[in-house]
Amino acid sequence: MKNIIFYFSDQQRYDTVNEELTPNLMQLAREGVTFHNNITCQPVCGPARACLQTGRYATQLGCNFNGIPLPSDSKTLAHYFNNAGYQTAYIGKWHLASNRLPNIGFHCESTAIPKDRLGEYEYFRGADVLEFTSHGYDGYIFDENGNKIDFTGYRADCINDFALEYLDKYDKTKPFFMFISQLEPHHQNDRHCYEGYKETVDNYKNYPIPKDLTSFRGDYKKNYPDYLSAINRLDYNVGRLVEKLKELGIYDDTIIIYTADHGSHFKTRNPEYKRSCHEASVHTPLIIKGGKFTGGKNVYELSSLIDMPPTLLSMANIEIPKDYMGRDLAKDNSDRKCVFIQVSEASNSRAIRTKRYKYAIRDAAPTGYAHAKSNVYFEDYLYDLEKDPYELNNLIKNKAYDKIRAELKELLISEMVKAGEKKPAVLSAVIKRKR
């Protein structure tokens, strides 16, 4: 049985993995498999994590917004790994315990999380909302018994230190599943900015900014250097983790998965950083090294964050629950037509991403907090990613794409129904005038 480490970054774009910025990740890619078309199923922190821990979509769980805890009867990844004889550990940001709902509120965003809200992970070093207990430098977390642990230094380094500490103390007679949930490169909420590693921020002041950002107004000029510095520091810590595994003689017996919950559009698509169907928000890195994922392969078939739960269980030869919505990425998925995206909070939207197209619908509510599902939507976006990879030209009203739009609409509706939603009415963006 292989050890499994899931290394999770927060708000990291797909296009931030390369030899200059992330040499350690590129080394993992040379040894493993890189998935180039990996898309999140929910571009906001809490809902994405709910999907990842349970294998189901946010609307199926009721975890449509940040601040809604996992249902008490949810079986998390730790539940299955514990039952299979694995040791389980969670390090970093959890974001699945607090309840902000009116009249029901239970807040542990910056305080200790009750043990029964830790998803059955045996070992815990983290906080429900890590950005509320720390800044780029310094802060505190809690252990599984609610004891407060202060840390000093760059946050990504310190979270990684807690993971290295676990590797020194785990029971060497049994395999482990360790989930490392870094906050970087996520912006610091209360300071309204990204906070990179101070010693390297200046290295990225002249780094090329992607065209999908420079084509719009946003705060990328101010924040992009810190953002890249934080990602570079994450990579440094991945390197430290690999060194520890080699030092302990377990590197070859450990599968490493690296991915992110969603990306960042730097306030170019809406007034904040994510919660959008655009590639900047939904396209994330995914590298898997070990087990069946070897040889430096590049996969261009579609994959999704919702695929992580079945893929993880498959790695441990654990039976995949029938209610899981994703696919095992160790298998051939060339027949996949699209991946499904639910967007909440900023809007109540649904989208699909095919290899070539992005198609999205939304309801009429000004905010997604009004409700998480709707019976009526209207067409919102259509992008031809082959011709327009930066999504600068919305084709939703272009009659030349009528046939494509109709096909994508039916495909999206079928994905919504598969996810347990009622078949909605989708109003066309093209107004047909009477002659």
C-alpha positions as CSV (number, residue, x, y, z in Angstrom):
1,M,0.0,0.0,0.0
2,K,1.4,3.4,-1.1
3,N,1.5,6.4,1.1
4,I,-0.5,9.3,-0.4
5,I,0.1,13.0,0.0
6,F,-2.4,15.5,-1.4
7,Y,-0.8,18.9,-1.7
8,F,-3.4,21.6,-2.2
9,S,-2.8,25.3,-3.0
10,D,-5.4,28.0,-2.9
11,Q,-6.3,30.3,-5.8
12,Q,-3.5,29.1,-8.1
13,R,-3.9,29.6,-11.9
14,Y,-2.9,26.8,-14.3
15,D,-0.4,29.0,-16.1
16,T,1.9,29.4,-13.0
17,V,3.7,26.1,-13.3
18,N,6.9,26.3,-15.3
19,E,10.7,25.7,-15.0
20,E,11.5,29.2,-13.8
21,L,8.7,29.6,-11.2
22,T,8.1,26.0,-10.0
23,P,11.2,23.8,-10.7
24,N,10.3,21.2,-8.1
25,L,6.8,20.7,-9.5
26,M,8.3,20.4,-12.9
27,Q,10.5,17.6,-11.6
28,L,7.4,15.8,-10.2
29,A,5.9,16.3,-13.7
30,R,8.9,14.7,-15.3
31,E,8.5,11.7,-13.1
32,G,4.7,11.5,-13.1
33,V,1.7,12.8,-15.1
34,T,0.6,16.3,-15.9
35,F,-3.1,17.0,-16.6
36,H,-3.2,20.1,-18.8
37,N,-7.0,20.5,-18.9
38,N,-7.9,20.3,-15.2
39,I,-10.9,22.3,-14.2
40,T,-12.4,23.0,-10.8
41,C,-16.0,22.1,-10.2
42,Q,-16.6,25.1,-7.9
43,P,-14.4,28.2,-8.0
44,V,-14.8,29.2,-4.4
45,C,-12.9,27.9,-1.4
46,G,-15.5,26.2,0.9
47,P,-17.7,24.6,-1.7
48,A,-14.6,23.3,-3.6
49,R,-13.3,21.7,-0.5
50,A,-16.7,20.1,0.3
51,C,-16.7,18.5,-3.2
52,L,-13.2,17.3,-2.7
53,Q,-13.9,15.7,0.7
54,T,-17.1,14.0,-0.3
55,G,-17.0,13.3,-4.1
56,R,-20.3,15.1,-4.6
57,Y,-21.2,18.5,-6.1
58,A,-21.9,21.4,-3.8
59,T,-25.6,21.6,-4.5
60,Q,-25.9,17.9,-3.6
61,L,-24.4,18.7,-0.2
62,G,-26.0,22.0,0.5
63,C,-22.4,23.5,0.8
64,N,-23.0,26.2,-1.9
65,F,-21.4,29.1,-0.1
66,N,-18.4,29.7,2.2
67,G,-19.5,29.3,5.8
68,I,-21.7,26.2,5.4
69,P,-20.3,23.1,7.2
70,L,-20.2,19.6,5.8
71,P,-23.4,17.8,6.7
72,S,-22.9,15.7,9.8
73,D,-23.5,12.5,8.0
74,S,-20.9,13.1,5.3
75,K,-18.3,10.4,4.7
76,T,-15.1,12.2,3.9
77,L,-11.9,10.9,2.3
78,A,-10.5,10.2,5.8
79,H,-13.5,8.0,6.6
80,Y,-12.6,5.6,3.8
81,F,-8.8,5.8,4.3
82,N,-9.2,5.1,8.1
83,N,-11.4,2.1,7.3
84,A,-8.8,0.8,4.9
85,G,-6.1,0.8,7.5
86,Y,-4.4,4.1,6.6
87,Q,-3.3,6.8,9.1
88,T,-4.9,10.1,8.2
89,A,-3.6,13.6,8.7
90,Y,-4.8,17.0,7.7
91,I,-2.5,20.1,7.7
92,G,-3.6,23.7,7.0
93,K,-6.9,25.3,5.9
94,W,-10.1,23.2,6.5
95,H,-12.9,25.7,5.8
96,L,-15.7,23.1,6.4
97,A,-16.7,23.5,10.0
98,S,-18.1,27.0,10.6
99,N,-21.8,27.8,10.1
100,R,-22.7,31.4,9.1
101,L,-26.3,30.7,8.4
102,P,-28.7,33.1,10.3
103,N,-30.0,31.8,13.6
104,I,-27.9,28.6,13.3
105,G,-24.5,30.2,13.4
106,F,-21.6,28.3,14.9
107,H,-18.3,30.1,14.3
108,C,-14.9,28.5,14.6
109,E,-13.3,30.4,11.8
110,S,-10.6,31.7,14.1
111,T,-11.1,29.4,17.1
112,A,-10.6,25.7,17.7
113,I,-12.6,23.3,15.6
114,P,-14.6,20.7,17.6
115,K,-13.3,17.2,16.9
116,D,-16.6,16.0,15.4
117,R,-16.2,18.6,12.7
118,L,-12.8,17.5,11.5
119,G,-14.1,15.0,9.0
120,E,-12.6,12.0,10.9
121,Y,-9.0,13.0,10.3
122,E,-7.0,11.5,13.1
123,Y,-4.2,14.0,13.1
124,F,-4.9,17.7,12.6
125,R,-2.8,20.8,12.5
126,G,-4.8,23.7,11.0
127,A,-7.6,26.2,11.3
128,D,-11.0,26.4,9.7
129,V,-10.3,29.6,8.0
130,L,-6.5,30.0,8.0
131,E,-6.6,33.5,6.6
132,F,-8.4,34.5,9.8
133,T,-5.8,33.1,12.1
134,S,-2.7,34.3,10.2
135,H,-1.2,36.6,7.7
136,G,1.5,36.0,5.1
137,Y,3.8,35.9,8.1
138,D,3.0,34.6,11.6
139,G,-0.2,33.2,13.1
140,Y,-1.6,30.3,14.9
141,I,-3.4,27.0,14.2
142,F,-4.9,24.2,16.4
143,D,-4.4,20.5,16.9
144,E,-7.1,17.8,16.8
145,N,-7.7,18.4,20.6
146,G,-8.2,22.1,20.2
147,N,-4.8,23.2,21.5
148,K,-3.6,26.4,20.0
149,I,-0.2,26.3,18.3
150,D,1.5,29.6,17.4
151,F,3.9,29.8,14.5
152,T,6.5,32.4,13.4
153,G,7.7,32.9,9.8
154,Y,6.3,32.8,6.3
155,R,3.0,30.9,6.5
156,A,3.6,28.5,3.7
157,D,6.9,27.5,5.3
158,C,5.3,26.9,8.7
159,I,2.4,24.9,7.3
160,N,4.9,22.7,5.5
161,D,6.9,22.4,8.7
162,F,3.8,20.8,10.4
163,A,3.6,18.3,7.5
164,L,7.3,17.4,7.9
165,E,6.8,17.1,11.7
166,Y,4.1,14.5,11.0
167,L,6.4,12.5,8.7
168,D,8.9,12.3,11.6
169,K,6.3,10.9,14.0
170,Y,3.8,8.7,12.0
171,D,3.6,5.0,12.7
172,K,6.1,3.5,10.2
173,T,4.3,0.1,10.2
174,K,1.2,1.5,8.4
175,P,0.6,3.7,5.3
176,F,-0.6,7.2,5.6
177,F,-2.9,9.6,3.7
178,M,-1.8,13.2,4.4
179,F,-3.7,16.2,3.1
180,I,-1.7,19.5,3.1
181,S,-3.9,22.5,2.5
182,Q,-1.8,25.6,2.0
183,L,-3.4,29.0,1.9
184,E,-0.9,30.5,-0.5
185,P,-1.2,32.1,-3.0
186,H,-4.7,33.2,-1.8
187,H,-5.0,37.0,-1.0
188,Q,-5.0,38.1,2.6
189,N,-8.7,39.0,3.2
190,D,-8.3,41.7,5.8
191,R,-5.5,43.5,3.9
192,H,-7.0,43.2,0.5
193,C,-3.8,42.1,-1.2
194,Y,-1.6,39.1,-1.9
195,E,1.4,38.5,0.4
196,G,4.4,36.9,-1.2
197,Y,7.7,35.8,0.3
198,K,9.4,39.1,1.0
199,E,12.9,38.1,-0.2
200,T,11.7,37.1,-3.7
201,V,8.8,39.5,-4.5
202,D,11.1,41.9,-6.5
203,N,12.2,39.0,-8.7
204,Y,8.7,39.1,-10.3
205,K,8.2,42.8,-10.8
206,N,8.8,42.5,-14.5
207,Y,7.4,39.0,-15.0
208,P,5.1,38.8,-18.1
209,I,1.4,39.3,-17.1
210,P,-1.1,37.0,-19.0
211,K,-3.2,38.7,-21.7
212,D,-6.5,37.7,-20.1
213,L,-5.5,40.1,-17.3
214,T,-3.9,42.9,-19.2
215,S,-6.9,43.1,-21.5
216,F,-9.1,44.3,-18.6
217,R,-8.9,46.5,-15.5
218,G,-7.9,44.8,-12.3
219,D,-5.4,44.8,-9.5
220,Y,-2.8,42.6,-11.1
221,K,-0.2,45.3,-11.5
222,K,0.0,45.7,-7.8
223,N,-0.5,42.0,-6.8
224,Y,1.0,39.8,-9.5
225,P,4.6,39.9,-8.2
226,D,3.5,38.9,-4.7
227,Y,1.2,36.2,-6.2
228,L,4.1,34.6,-8.1
229,S,6.4,34.9,-5.2
230,A,4.0,33.0,-3.0
231,I,3.7,30.2,-5.7
232,N,7.5,30.0,-6.0
233,R,7.7,29.6,-2.2
234,L,5.1,26.8,-2.3
235,D,7.3,25.1,-4.9
236,Y,10.3,25.5,-2.5
237,N,8.2,23.8,0.2
238,V,7.2,20.9,-2.2
239,G,11.0,20.5,-2.7
240,R,11.5,20.3,1.1
241,L,8.8,17.7,1.4
242,V,10.4,15.6,-1.3
243,E,13.7,15.8,0.4
244,K,12.1,14.6,3.7
245,L,10.5,11.7,1.9
246,K,13.8,10.7,0.4
247,E,15.6,11.1,3.7
248,L,13.1,8.8,5.3
249,G,13.5,6.3,2.4
250,I,9.8,6.4,1.5
251,Y,9.8,8.7,-1.6
252,D,9.3,5.8,-4.0
253,D,6.5,4.4,-1.8
254,T,4.6,7.7,-1.8
255,I,2.2,9.1,-4.3
256,I,2.1,12.9,-4.5
257,I,-0.8,14.9,-6.0
258,Y,-0.5,18.6,-6.5
259,T,-3.5,20.8,-7.5
260,A,-5.5,23.9,-6.4
261,D,-9.1,24.6,-5.5
262,H,-9.5,27.4,-8.2
263,G,-7.5,30.2,-9.8
264,S,-7.6,34.0,-9.8
265,H,-8.7,36.6,-12.3
266,F,-7.4,39.6,-10.2
267,K,-10.7,41.5,-10.3
268,T,-10.9,41.5,-14.1
269,R,-14.2,39.5,-14.4
270,N,-16.1,40.7,-11.3
271,P,-15.3,42.8,-8.2
272,E,-13.2,40.0,-6.5
273,Y,-10.8,37.2,-7.5
274,K,-12.7,34.1,-8.5
275,R,-16.4,32.9,-8.6
276,S,-16.4,33.1,-12.3
277,C,-16.6,30.5,-15.2
278,H,-13.5,32.0,-16.9
279,E,-10.3,30.0,-17.3
280,A,-8.5,32.3,-14.9
281,S,-10.9,31.1,-12.2
282,V,-11.5,27.5,-13.1
283,H,-8.4,26.2,-14.9
284,T,-5.9,24.8,-12.3
285,P,-2.7,22.8,-12.2
286,L,-2.7,19.0,-11.6
287,I,0.4,16.9,-11.3
288,I,0.3,13.3,-10.0
289,K,3.5,11.4,-9.3
290,G,3.6,7.7,-8.2
291,G,1.5,4.6,-8.5
292,K,0.0,4.3,-11.9
293,F,1.0,7.9,-12.7
294,T,4.6,7.7,-14.0
295,G,6.7,8.4,-17.1
296,G,6.5,12.1,-17.5
297,K,3.3,11.9,-19.5
298,N,1.1,14.8,-20.6
299,V,-2.6,14.3,-20.6
300,Y,-4.8,16.7,-22.5
301,E,-8.1,15.0,-21.8
302,L,-10.5,16.9,-19.5
303,S,-10.2,16.3,-15.8
304,S,-11.9,17.9,-12.8
305,L,-11.5,18.5,-9.1
306,I,-14.5,16.2,-8.7
307,D,-12.3,13.4,-10.1
308,M,-9.9,13.6,-7.1
309,P,-12.0,11.6,-4.6
310,P,-12.4,8.5,-6.8
311,T,-8.8,8.8,-8.1
312,L,-7.5,8.9,-4.5
313,L,-9.5,6.0,-3.3
314,S,-8.5,4.0,-6.4
315,M,-4.8,4.6,-5.5
316,A,-5.4,2.8,-2.2
317,N,-7.6,0.0,-3.8
318,I,-10.6,1.3,-1.9
319,E,-14.0,0.7,-3.4
320,I,-15.3,3.9,-5.0
321,P,-18.8,4.9,-3.6
322,K,-21.6,4.8,-6.1
323,D,-22.6,8.4,-5.3
324,Y,-19.3,9.8,-6.3
325,M,-19.7,12.1,-9.3
326,G,-16.2,12.1,-10.7
327,R,-14.0,9.6,-12.6
328,D,-10.9,7.7,-11.8
329,L,-8.1,9.4,-13.7
330,A,-6.0,6.3,-13.8
331,K,-8.5,5.0,-16.4
332,D,-9.1,6.0,-20.0
333,N,-11.3,9.0,-20.0
334,S,-11.0,9.9,-23.7
335,D,-14.8,9.6,-24.1
336,R,-15.5,12.5,-21.8
337,K,-17.3,15.3,-23.6
338,C,-17.1,18.0,-20.9
339,V,-16.6,18.8,-17.3
340,F,-19.3,20.6,-15.2
341,I,-18.9,23.8,-13.1
342,Q,-21.2,25.2,-10.5
343,V,-20.7,28.9,-9.6
344,S,-22.1,30.4,-6.5
345,E,-21.9,33.6,-4.3
346,A,-21.1,36.1,-7.1
347,S,-23.8,34.6,-9.2
348,N,-25.9,31.5,-9.5
349,S,-24.4,30.1,-12.6
350,R,-23.6,26.8,-14.3
351,A,-21.0,26.1,-17.0
352,I,-19.4,23.3,-19.0
353,R,-15.9,23.2,-20.4
354,T,-15.2,21.0,-23.4
355,K,-11.8,20.8,-25.1
356,R,-12.8,23.6,-27.3
357,Y,-15.6,25.6,-25.8
358,K,-16.8,27.2,-22.6
359,Y,-20.6,27.7,-22.2
360,A,-22.2,29.3,-19.2
361,I,-25.7,30.2,-18.0
362,R,-26.9,32.2,-15.0
363,D,-30.1,33.1,-13.3
364,A,-31.5,36.7,-13.0
365,A,-30.6,37.2,-9.3
366,P,-28.1,40.0,-8.8
367,T,-26.1,37.8,-6.5
368,G,-25.7,34.0,-6.0
369,Y,-26.4,34.3,-2.3
370,A,-30.1,34.7,-3.2
371,H,-30.3,31.0,-3.9
372,A,-28.1,28.1,-5.1
373,K,-30.5,26.6,-7.7
374,S,-33.0,28.0,-10.2
375,N,-35.7,26.8,-12.5
376,V,-34.9,29.4,-15.1
377,Y,-31.5,30.5,-16.4
378,F,-30.4,32.7,-19.3
379,E,-27.3,32.2,-21.6
380,D,-24.4,34.2,-20.3
381,Y,-21.1,33.2,-22.0
382,L,-19.8,31.2,-25.0
383,Y,-16.1,31.2,-25.8
384,D,-14.2,29.4,-28.6
385,L,-11.1,28.5,-26.6
386,E,-9.3,27.3,-29.8
387,K,-9.6,30.7,-31.4
388,D,-9.8,32.8,-28.2
389,P,-7.8,31.2,-25.4
390,Y,-7.9,34.4,-23.3
391,E,-11.7,34.6,-23.5
392,L,-11.8,38.1,-24.8
393,N,-14.7,37.6,-27.3
394,N,-18.1,36.4,-25.8
395,L,-19.9,34.7,-28.7
396,I,-23.2,34.0,-26.8
397,K,-25.1,36.3,-29.2
398,N,-23.2,35.4,-32.3
399,K,-25.7,33.6,-34.6
400,A,-22.9,31.9,-36.5
401,Y,-22.6,29.7,-33.3
402,D,-26.3,28.9,-33.1
403,K,-25.8,25.2,-33.7
404,I,-22.8,24.9,-31.3
405,R,-24.7,26.9,-28.6
406,A,-27.7,24.6,-28.9
407,E,-25.5,21.5,-28.6
408,L,-23.7,22.9,-25.6
409,K,-27.0,23.9,-23.9
410,E,-28.3,20.3,-24.1
411,L,-24.9,19.0,-22.8
412,L,-25.0,21.4,-19.9
413,I,-28.6,20.6,-19.0
414,S,-27.7,16.9,-18.9
415,E,-24.8,17.5,-16.6
416,M,-27.1,19.5,-14.2
417,V,-29.6,16.6,-14.2
418,K,-26.8,14.1,-13.4
419,A,-25.8,16.3,-10.5
420,G,-29.3,16.0,-9.1
421,E,-30.7,19.3,-10.3
422,K,-34.1,19.7,-11.9
423,K,-34.1,20.2,-15.6
424,P,-34.2,24.0,-16.0
425,A,-35.5,26.3,-18.7
426,V,-32.6,28.1,-20.4
427,L,-33.5,31.3,-22.2
428,S,-31.6,32.1,-25.4
429,A,-29.3,35.2,-25.4
430,V,-30.2,35.7,-29.1
431,I,-33.5,37.5,-29.5
432,K,-35.5,36.2,-32.4
433,R,-37.5,39.1,-33.9
434,K,-40.7,38.6,-35.7
435,R,-40.6,39.5,-39.4
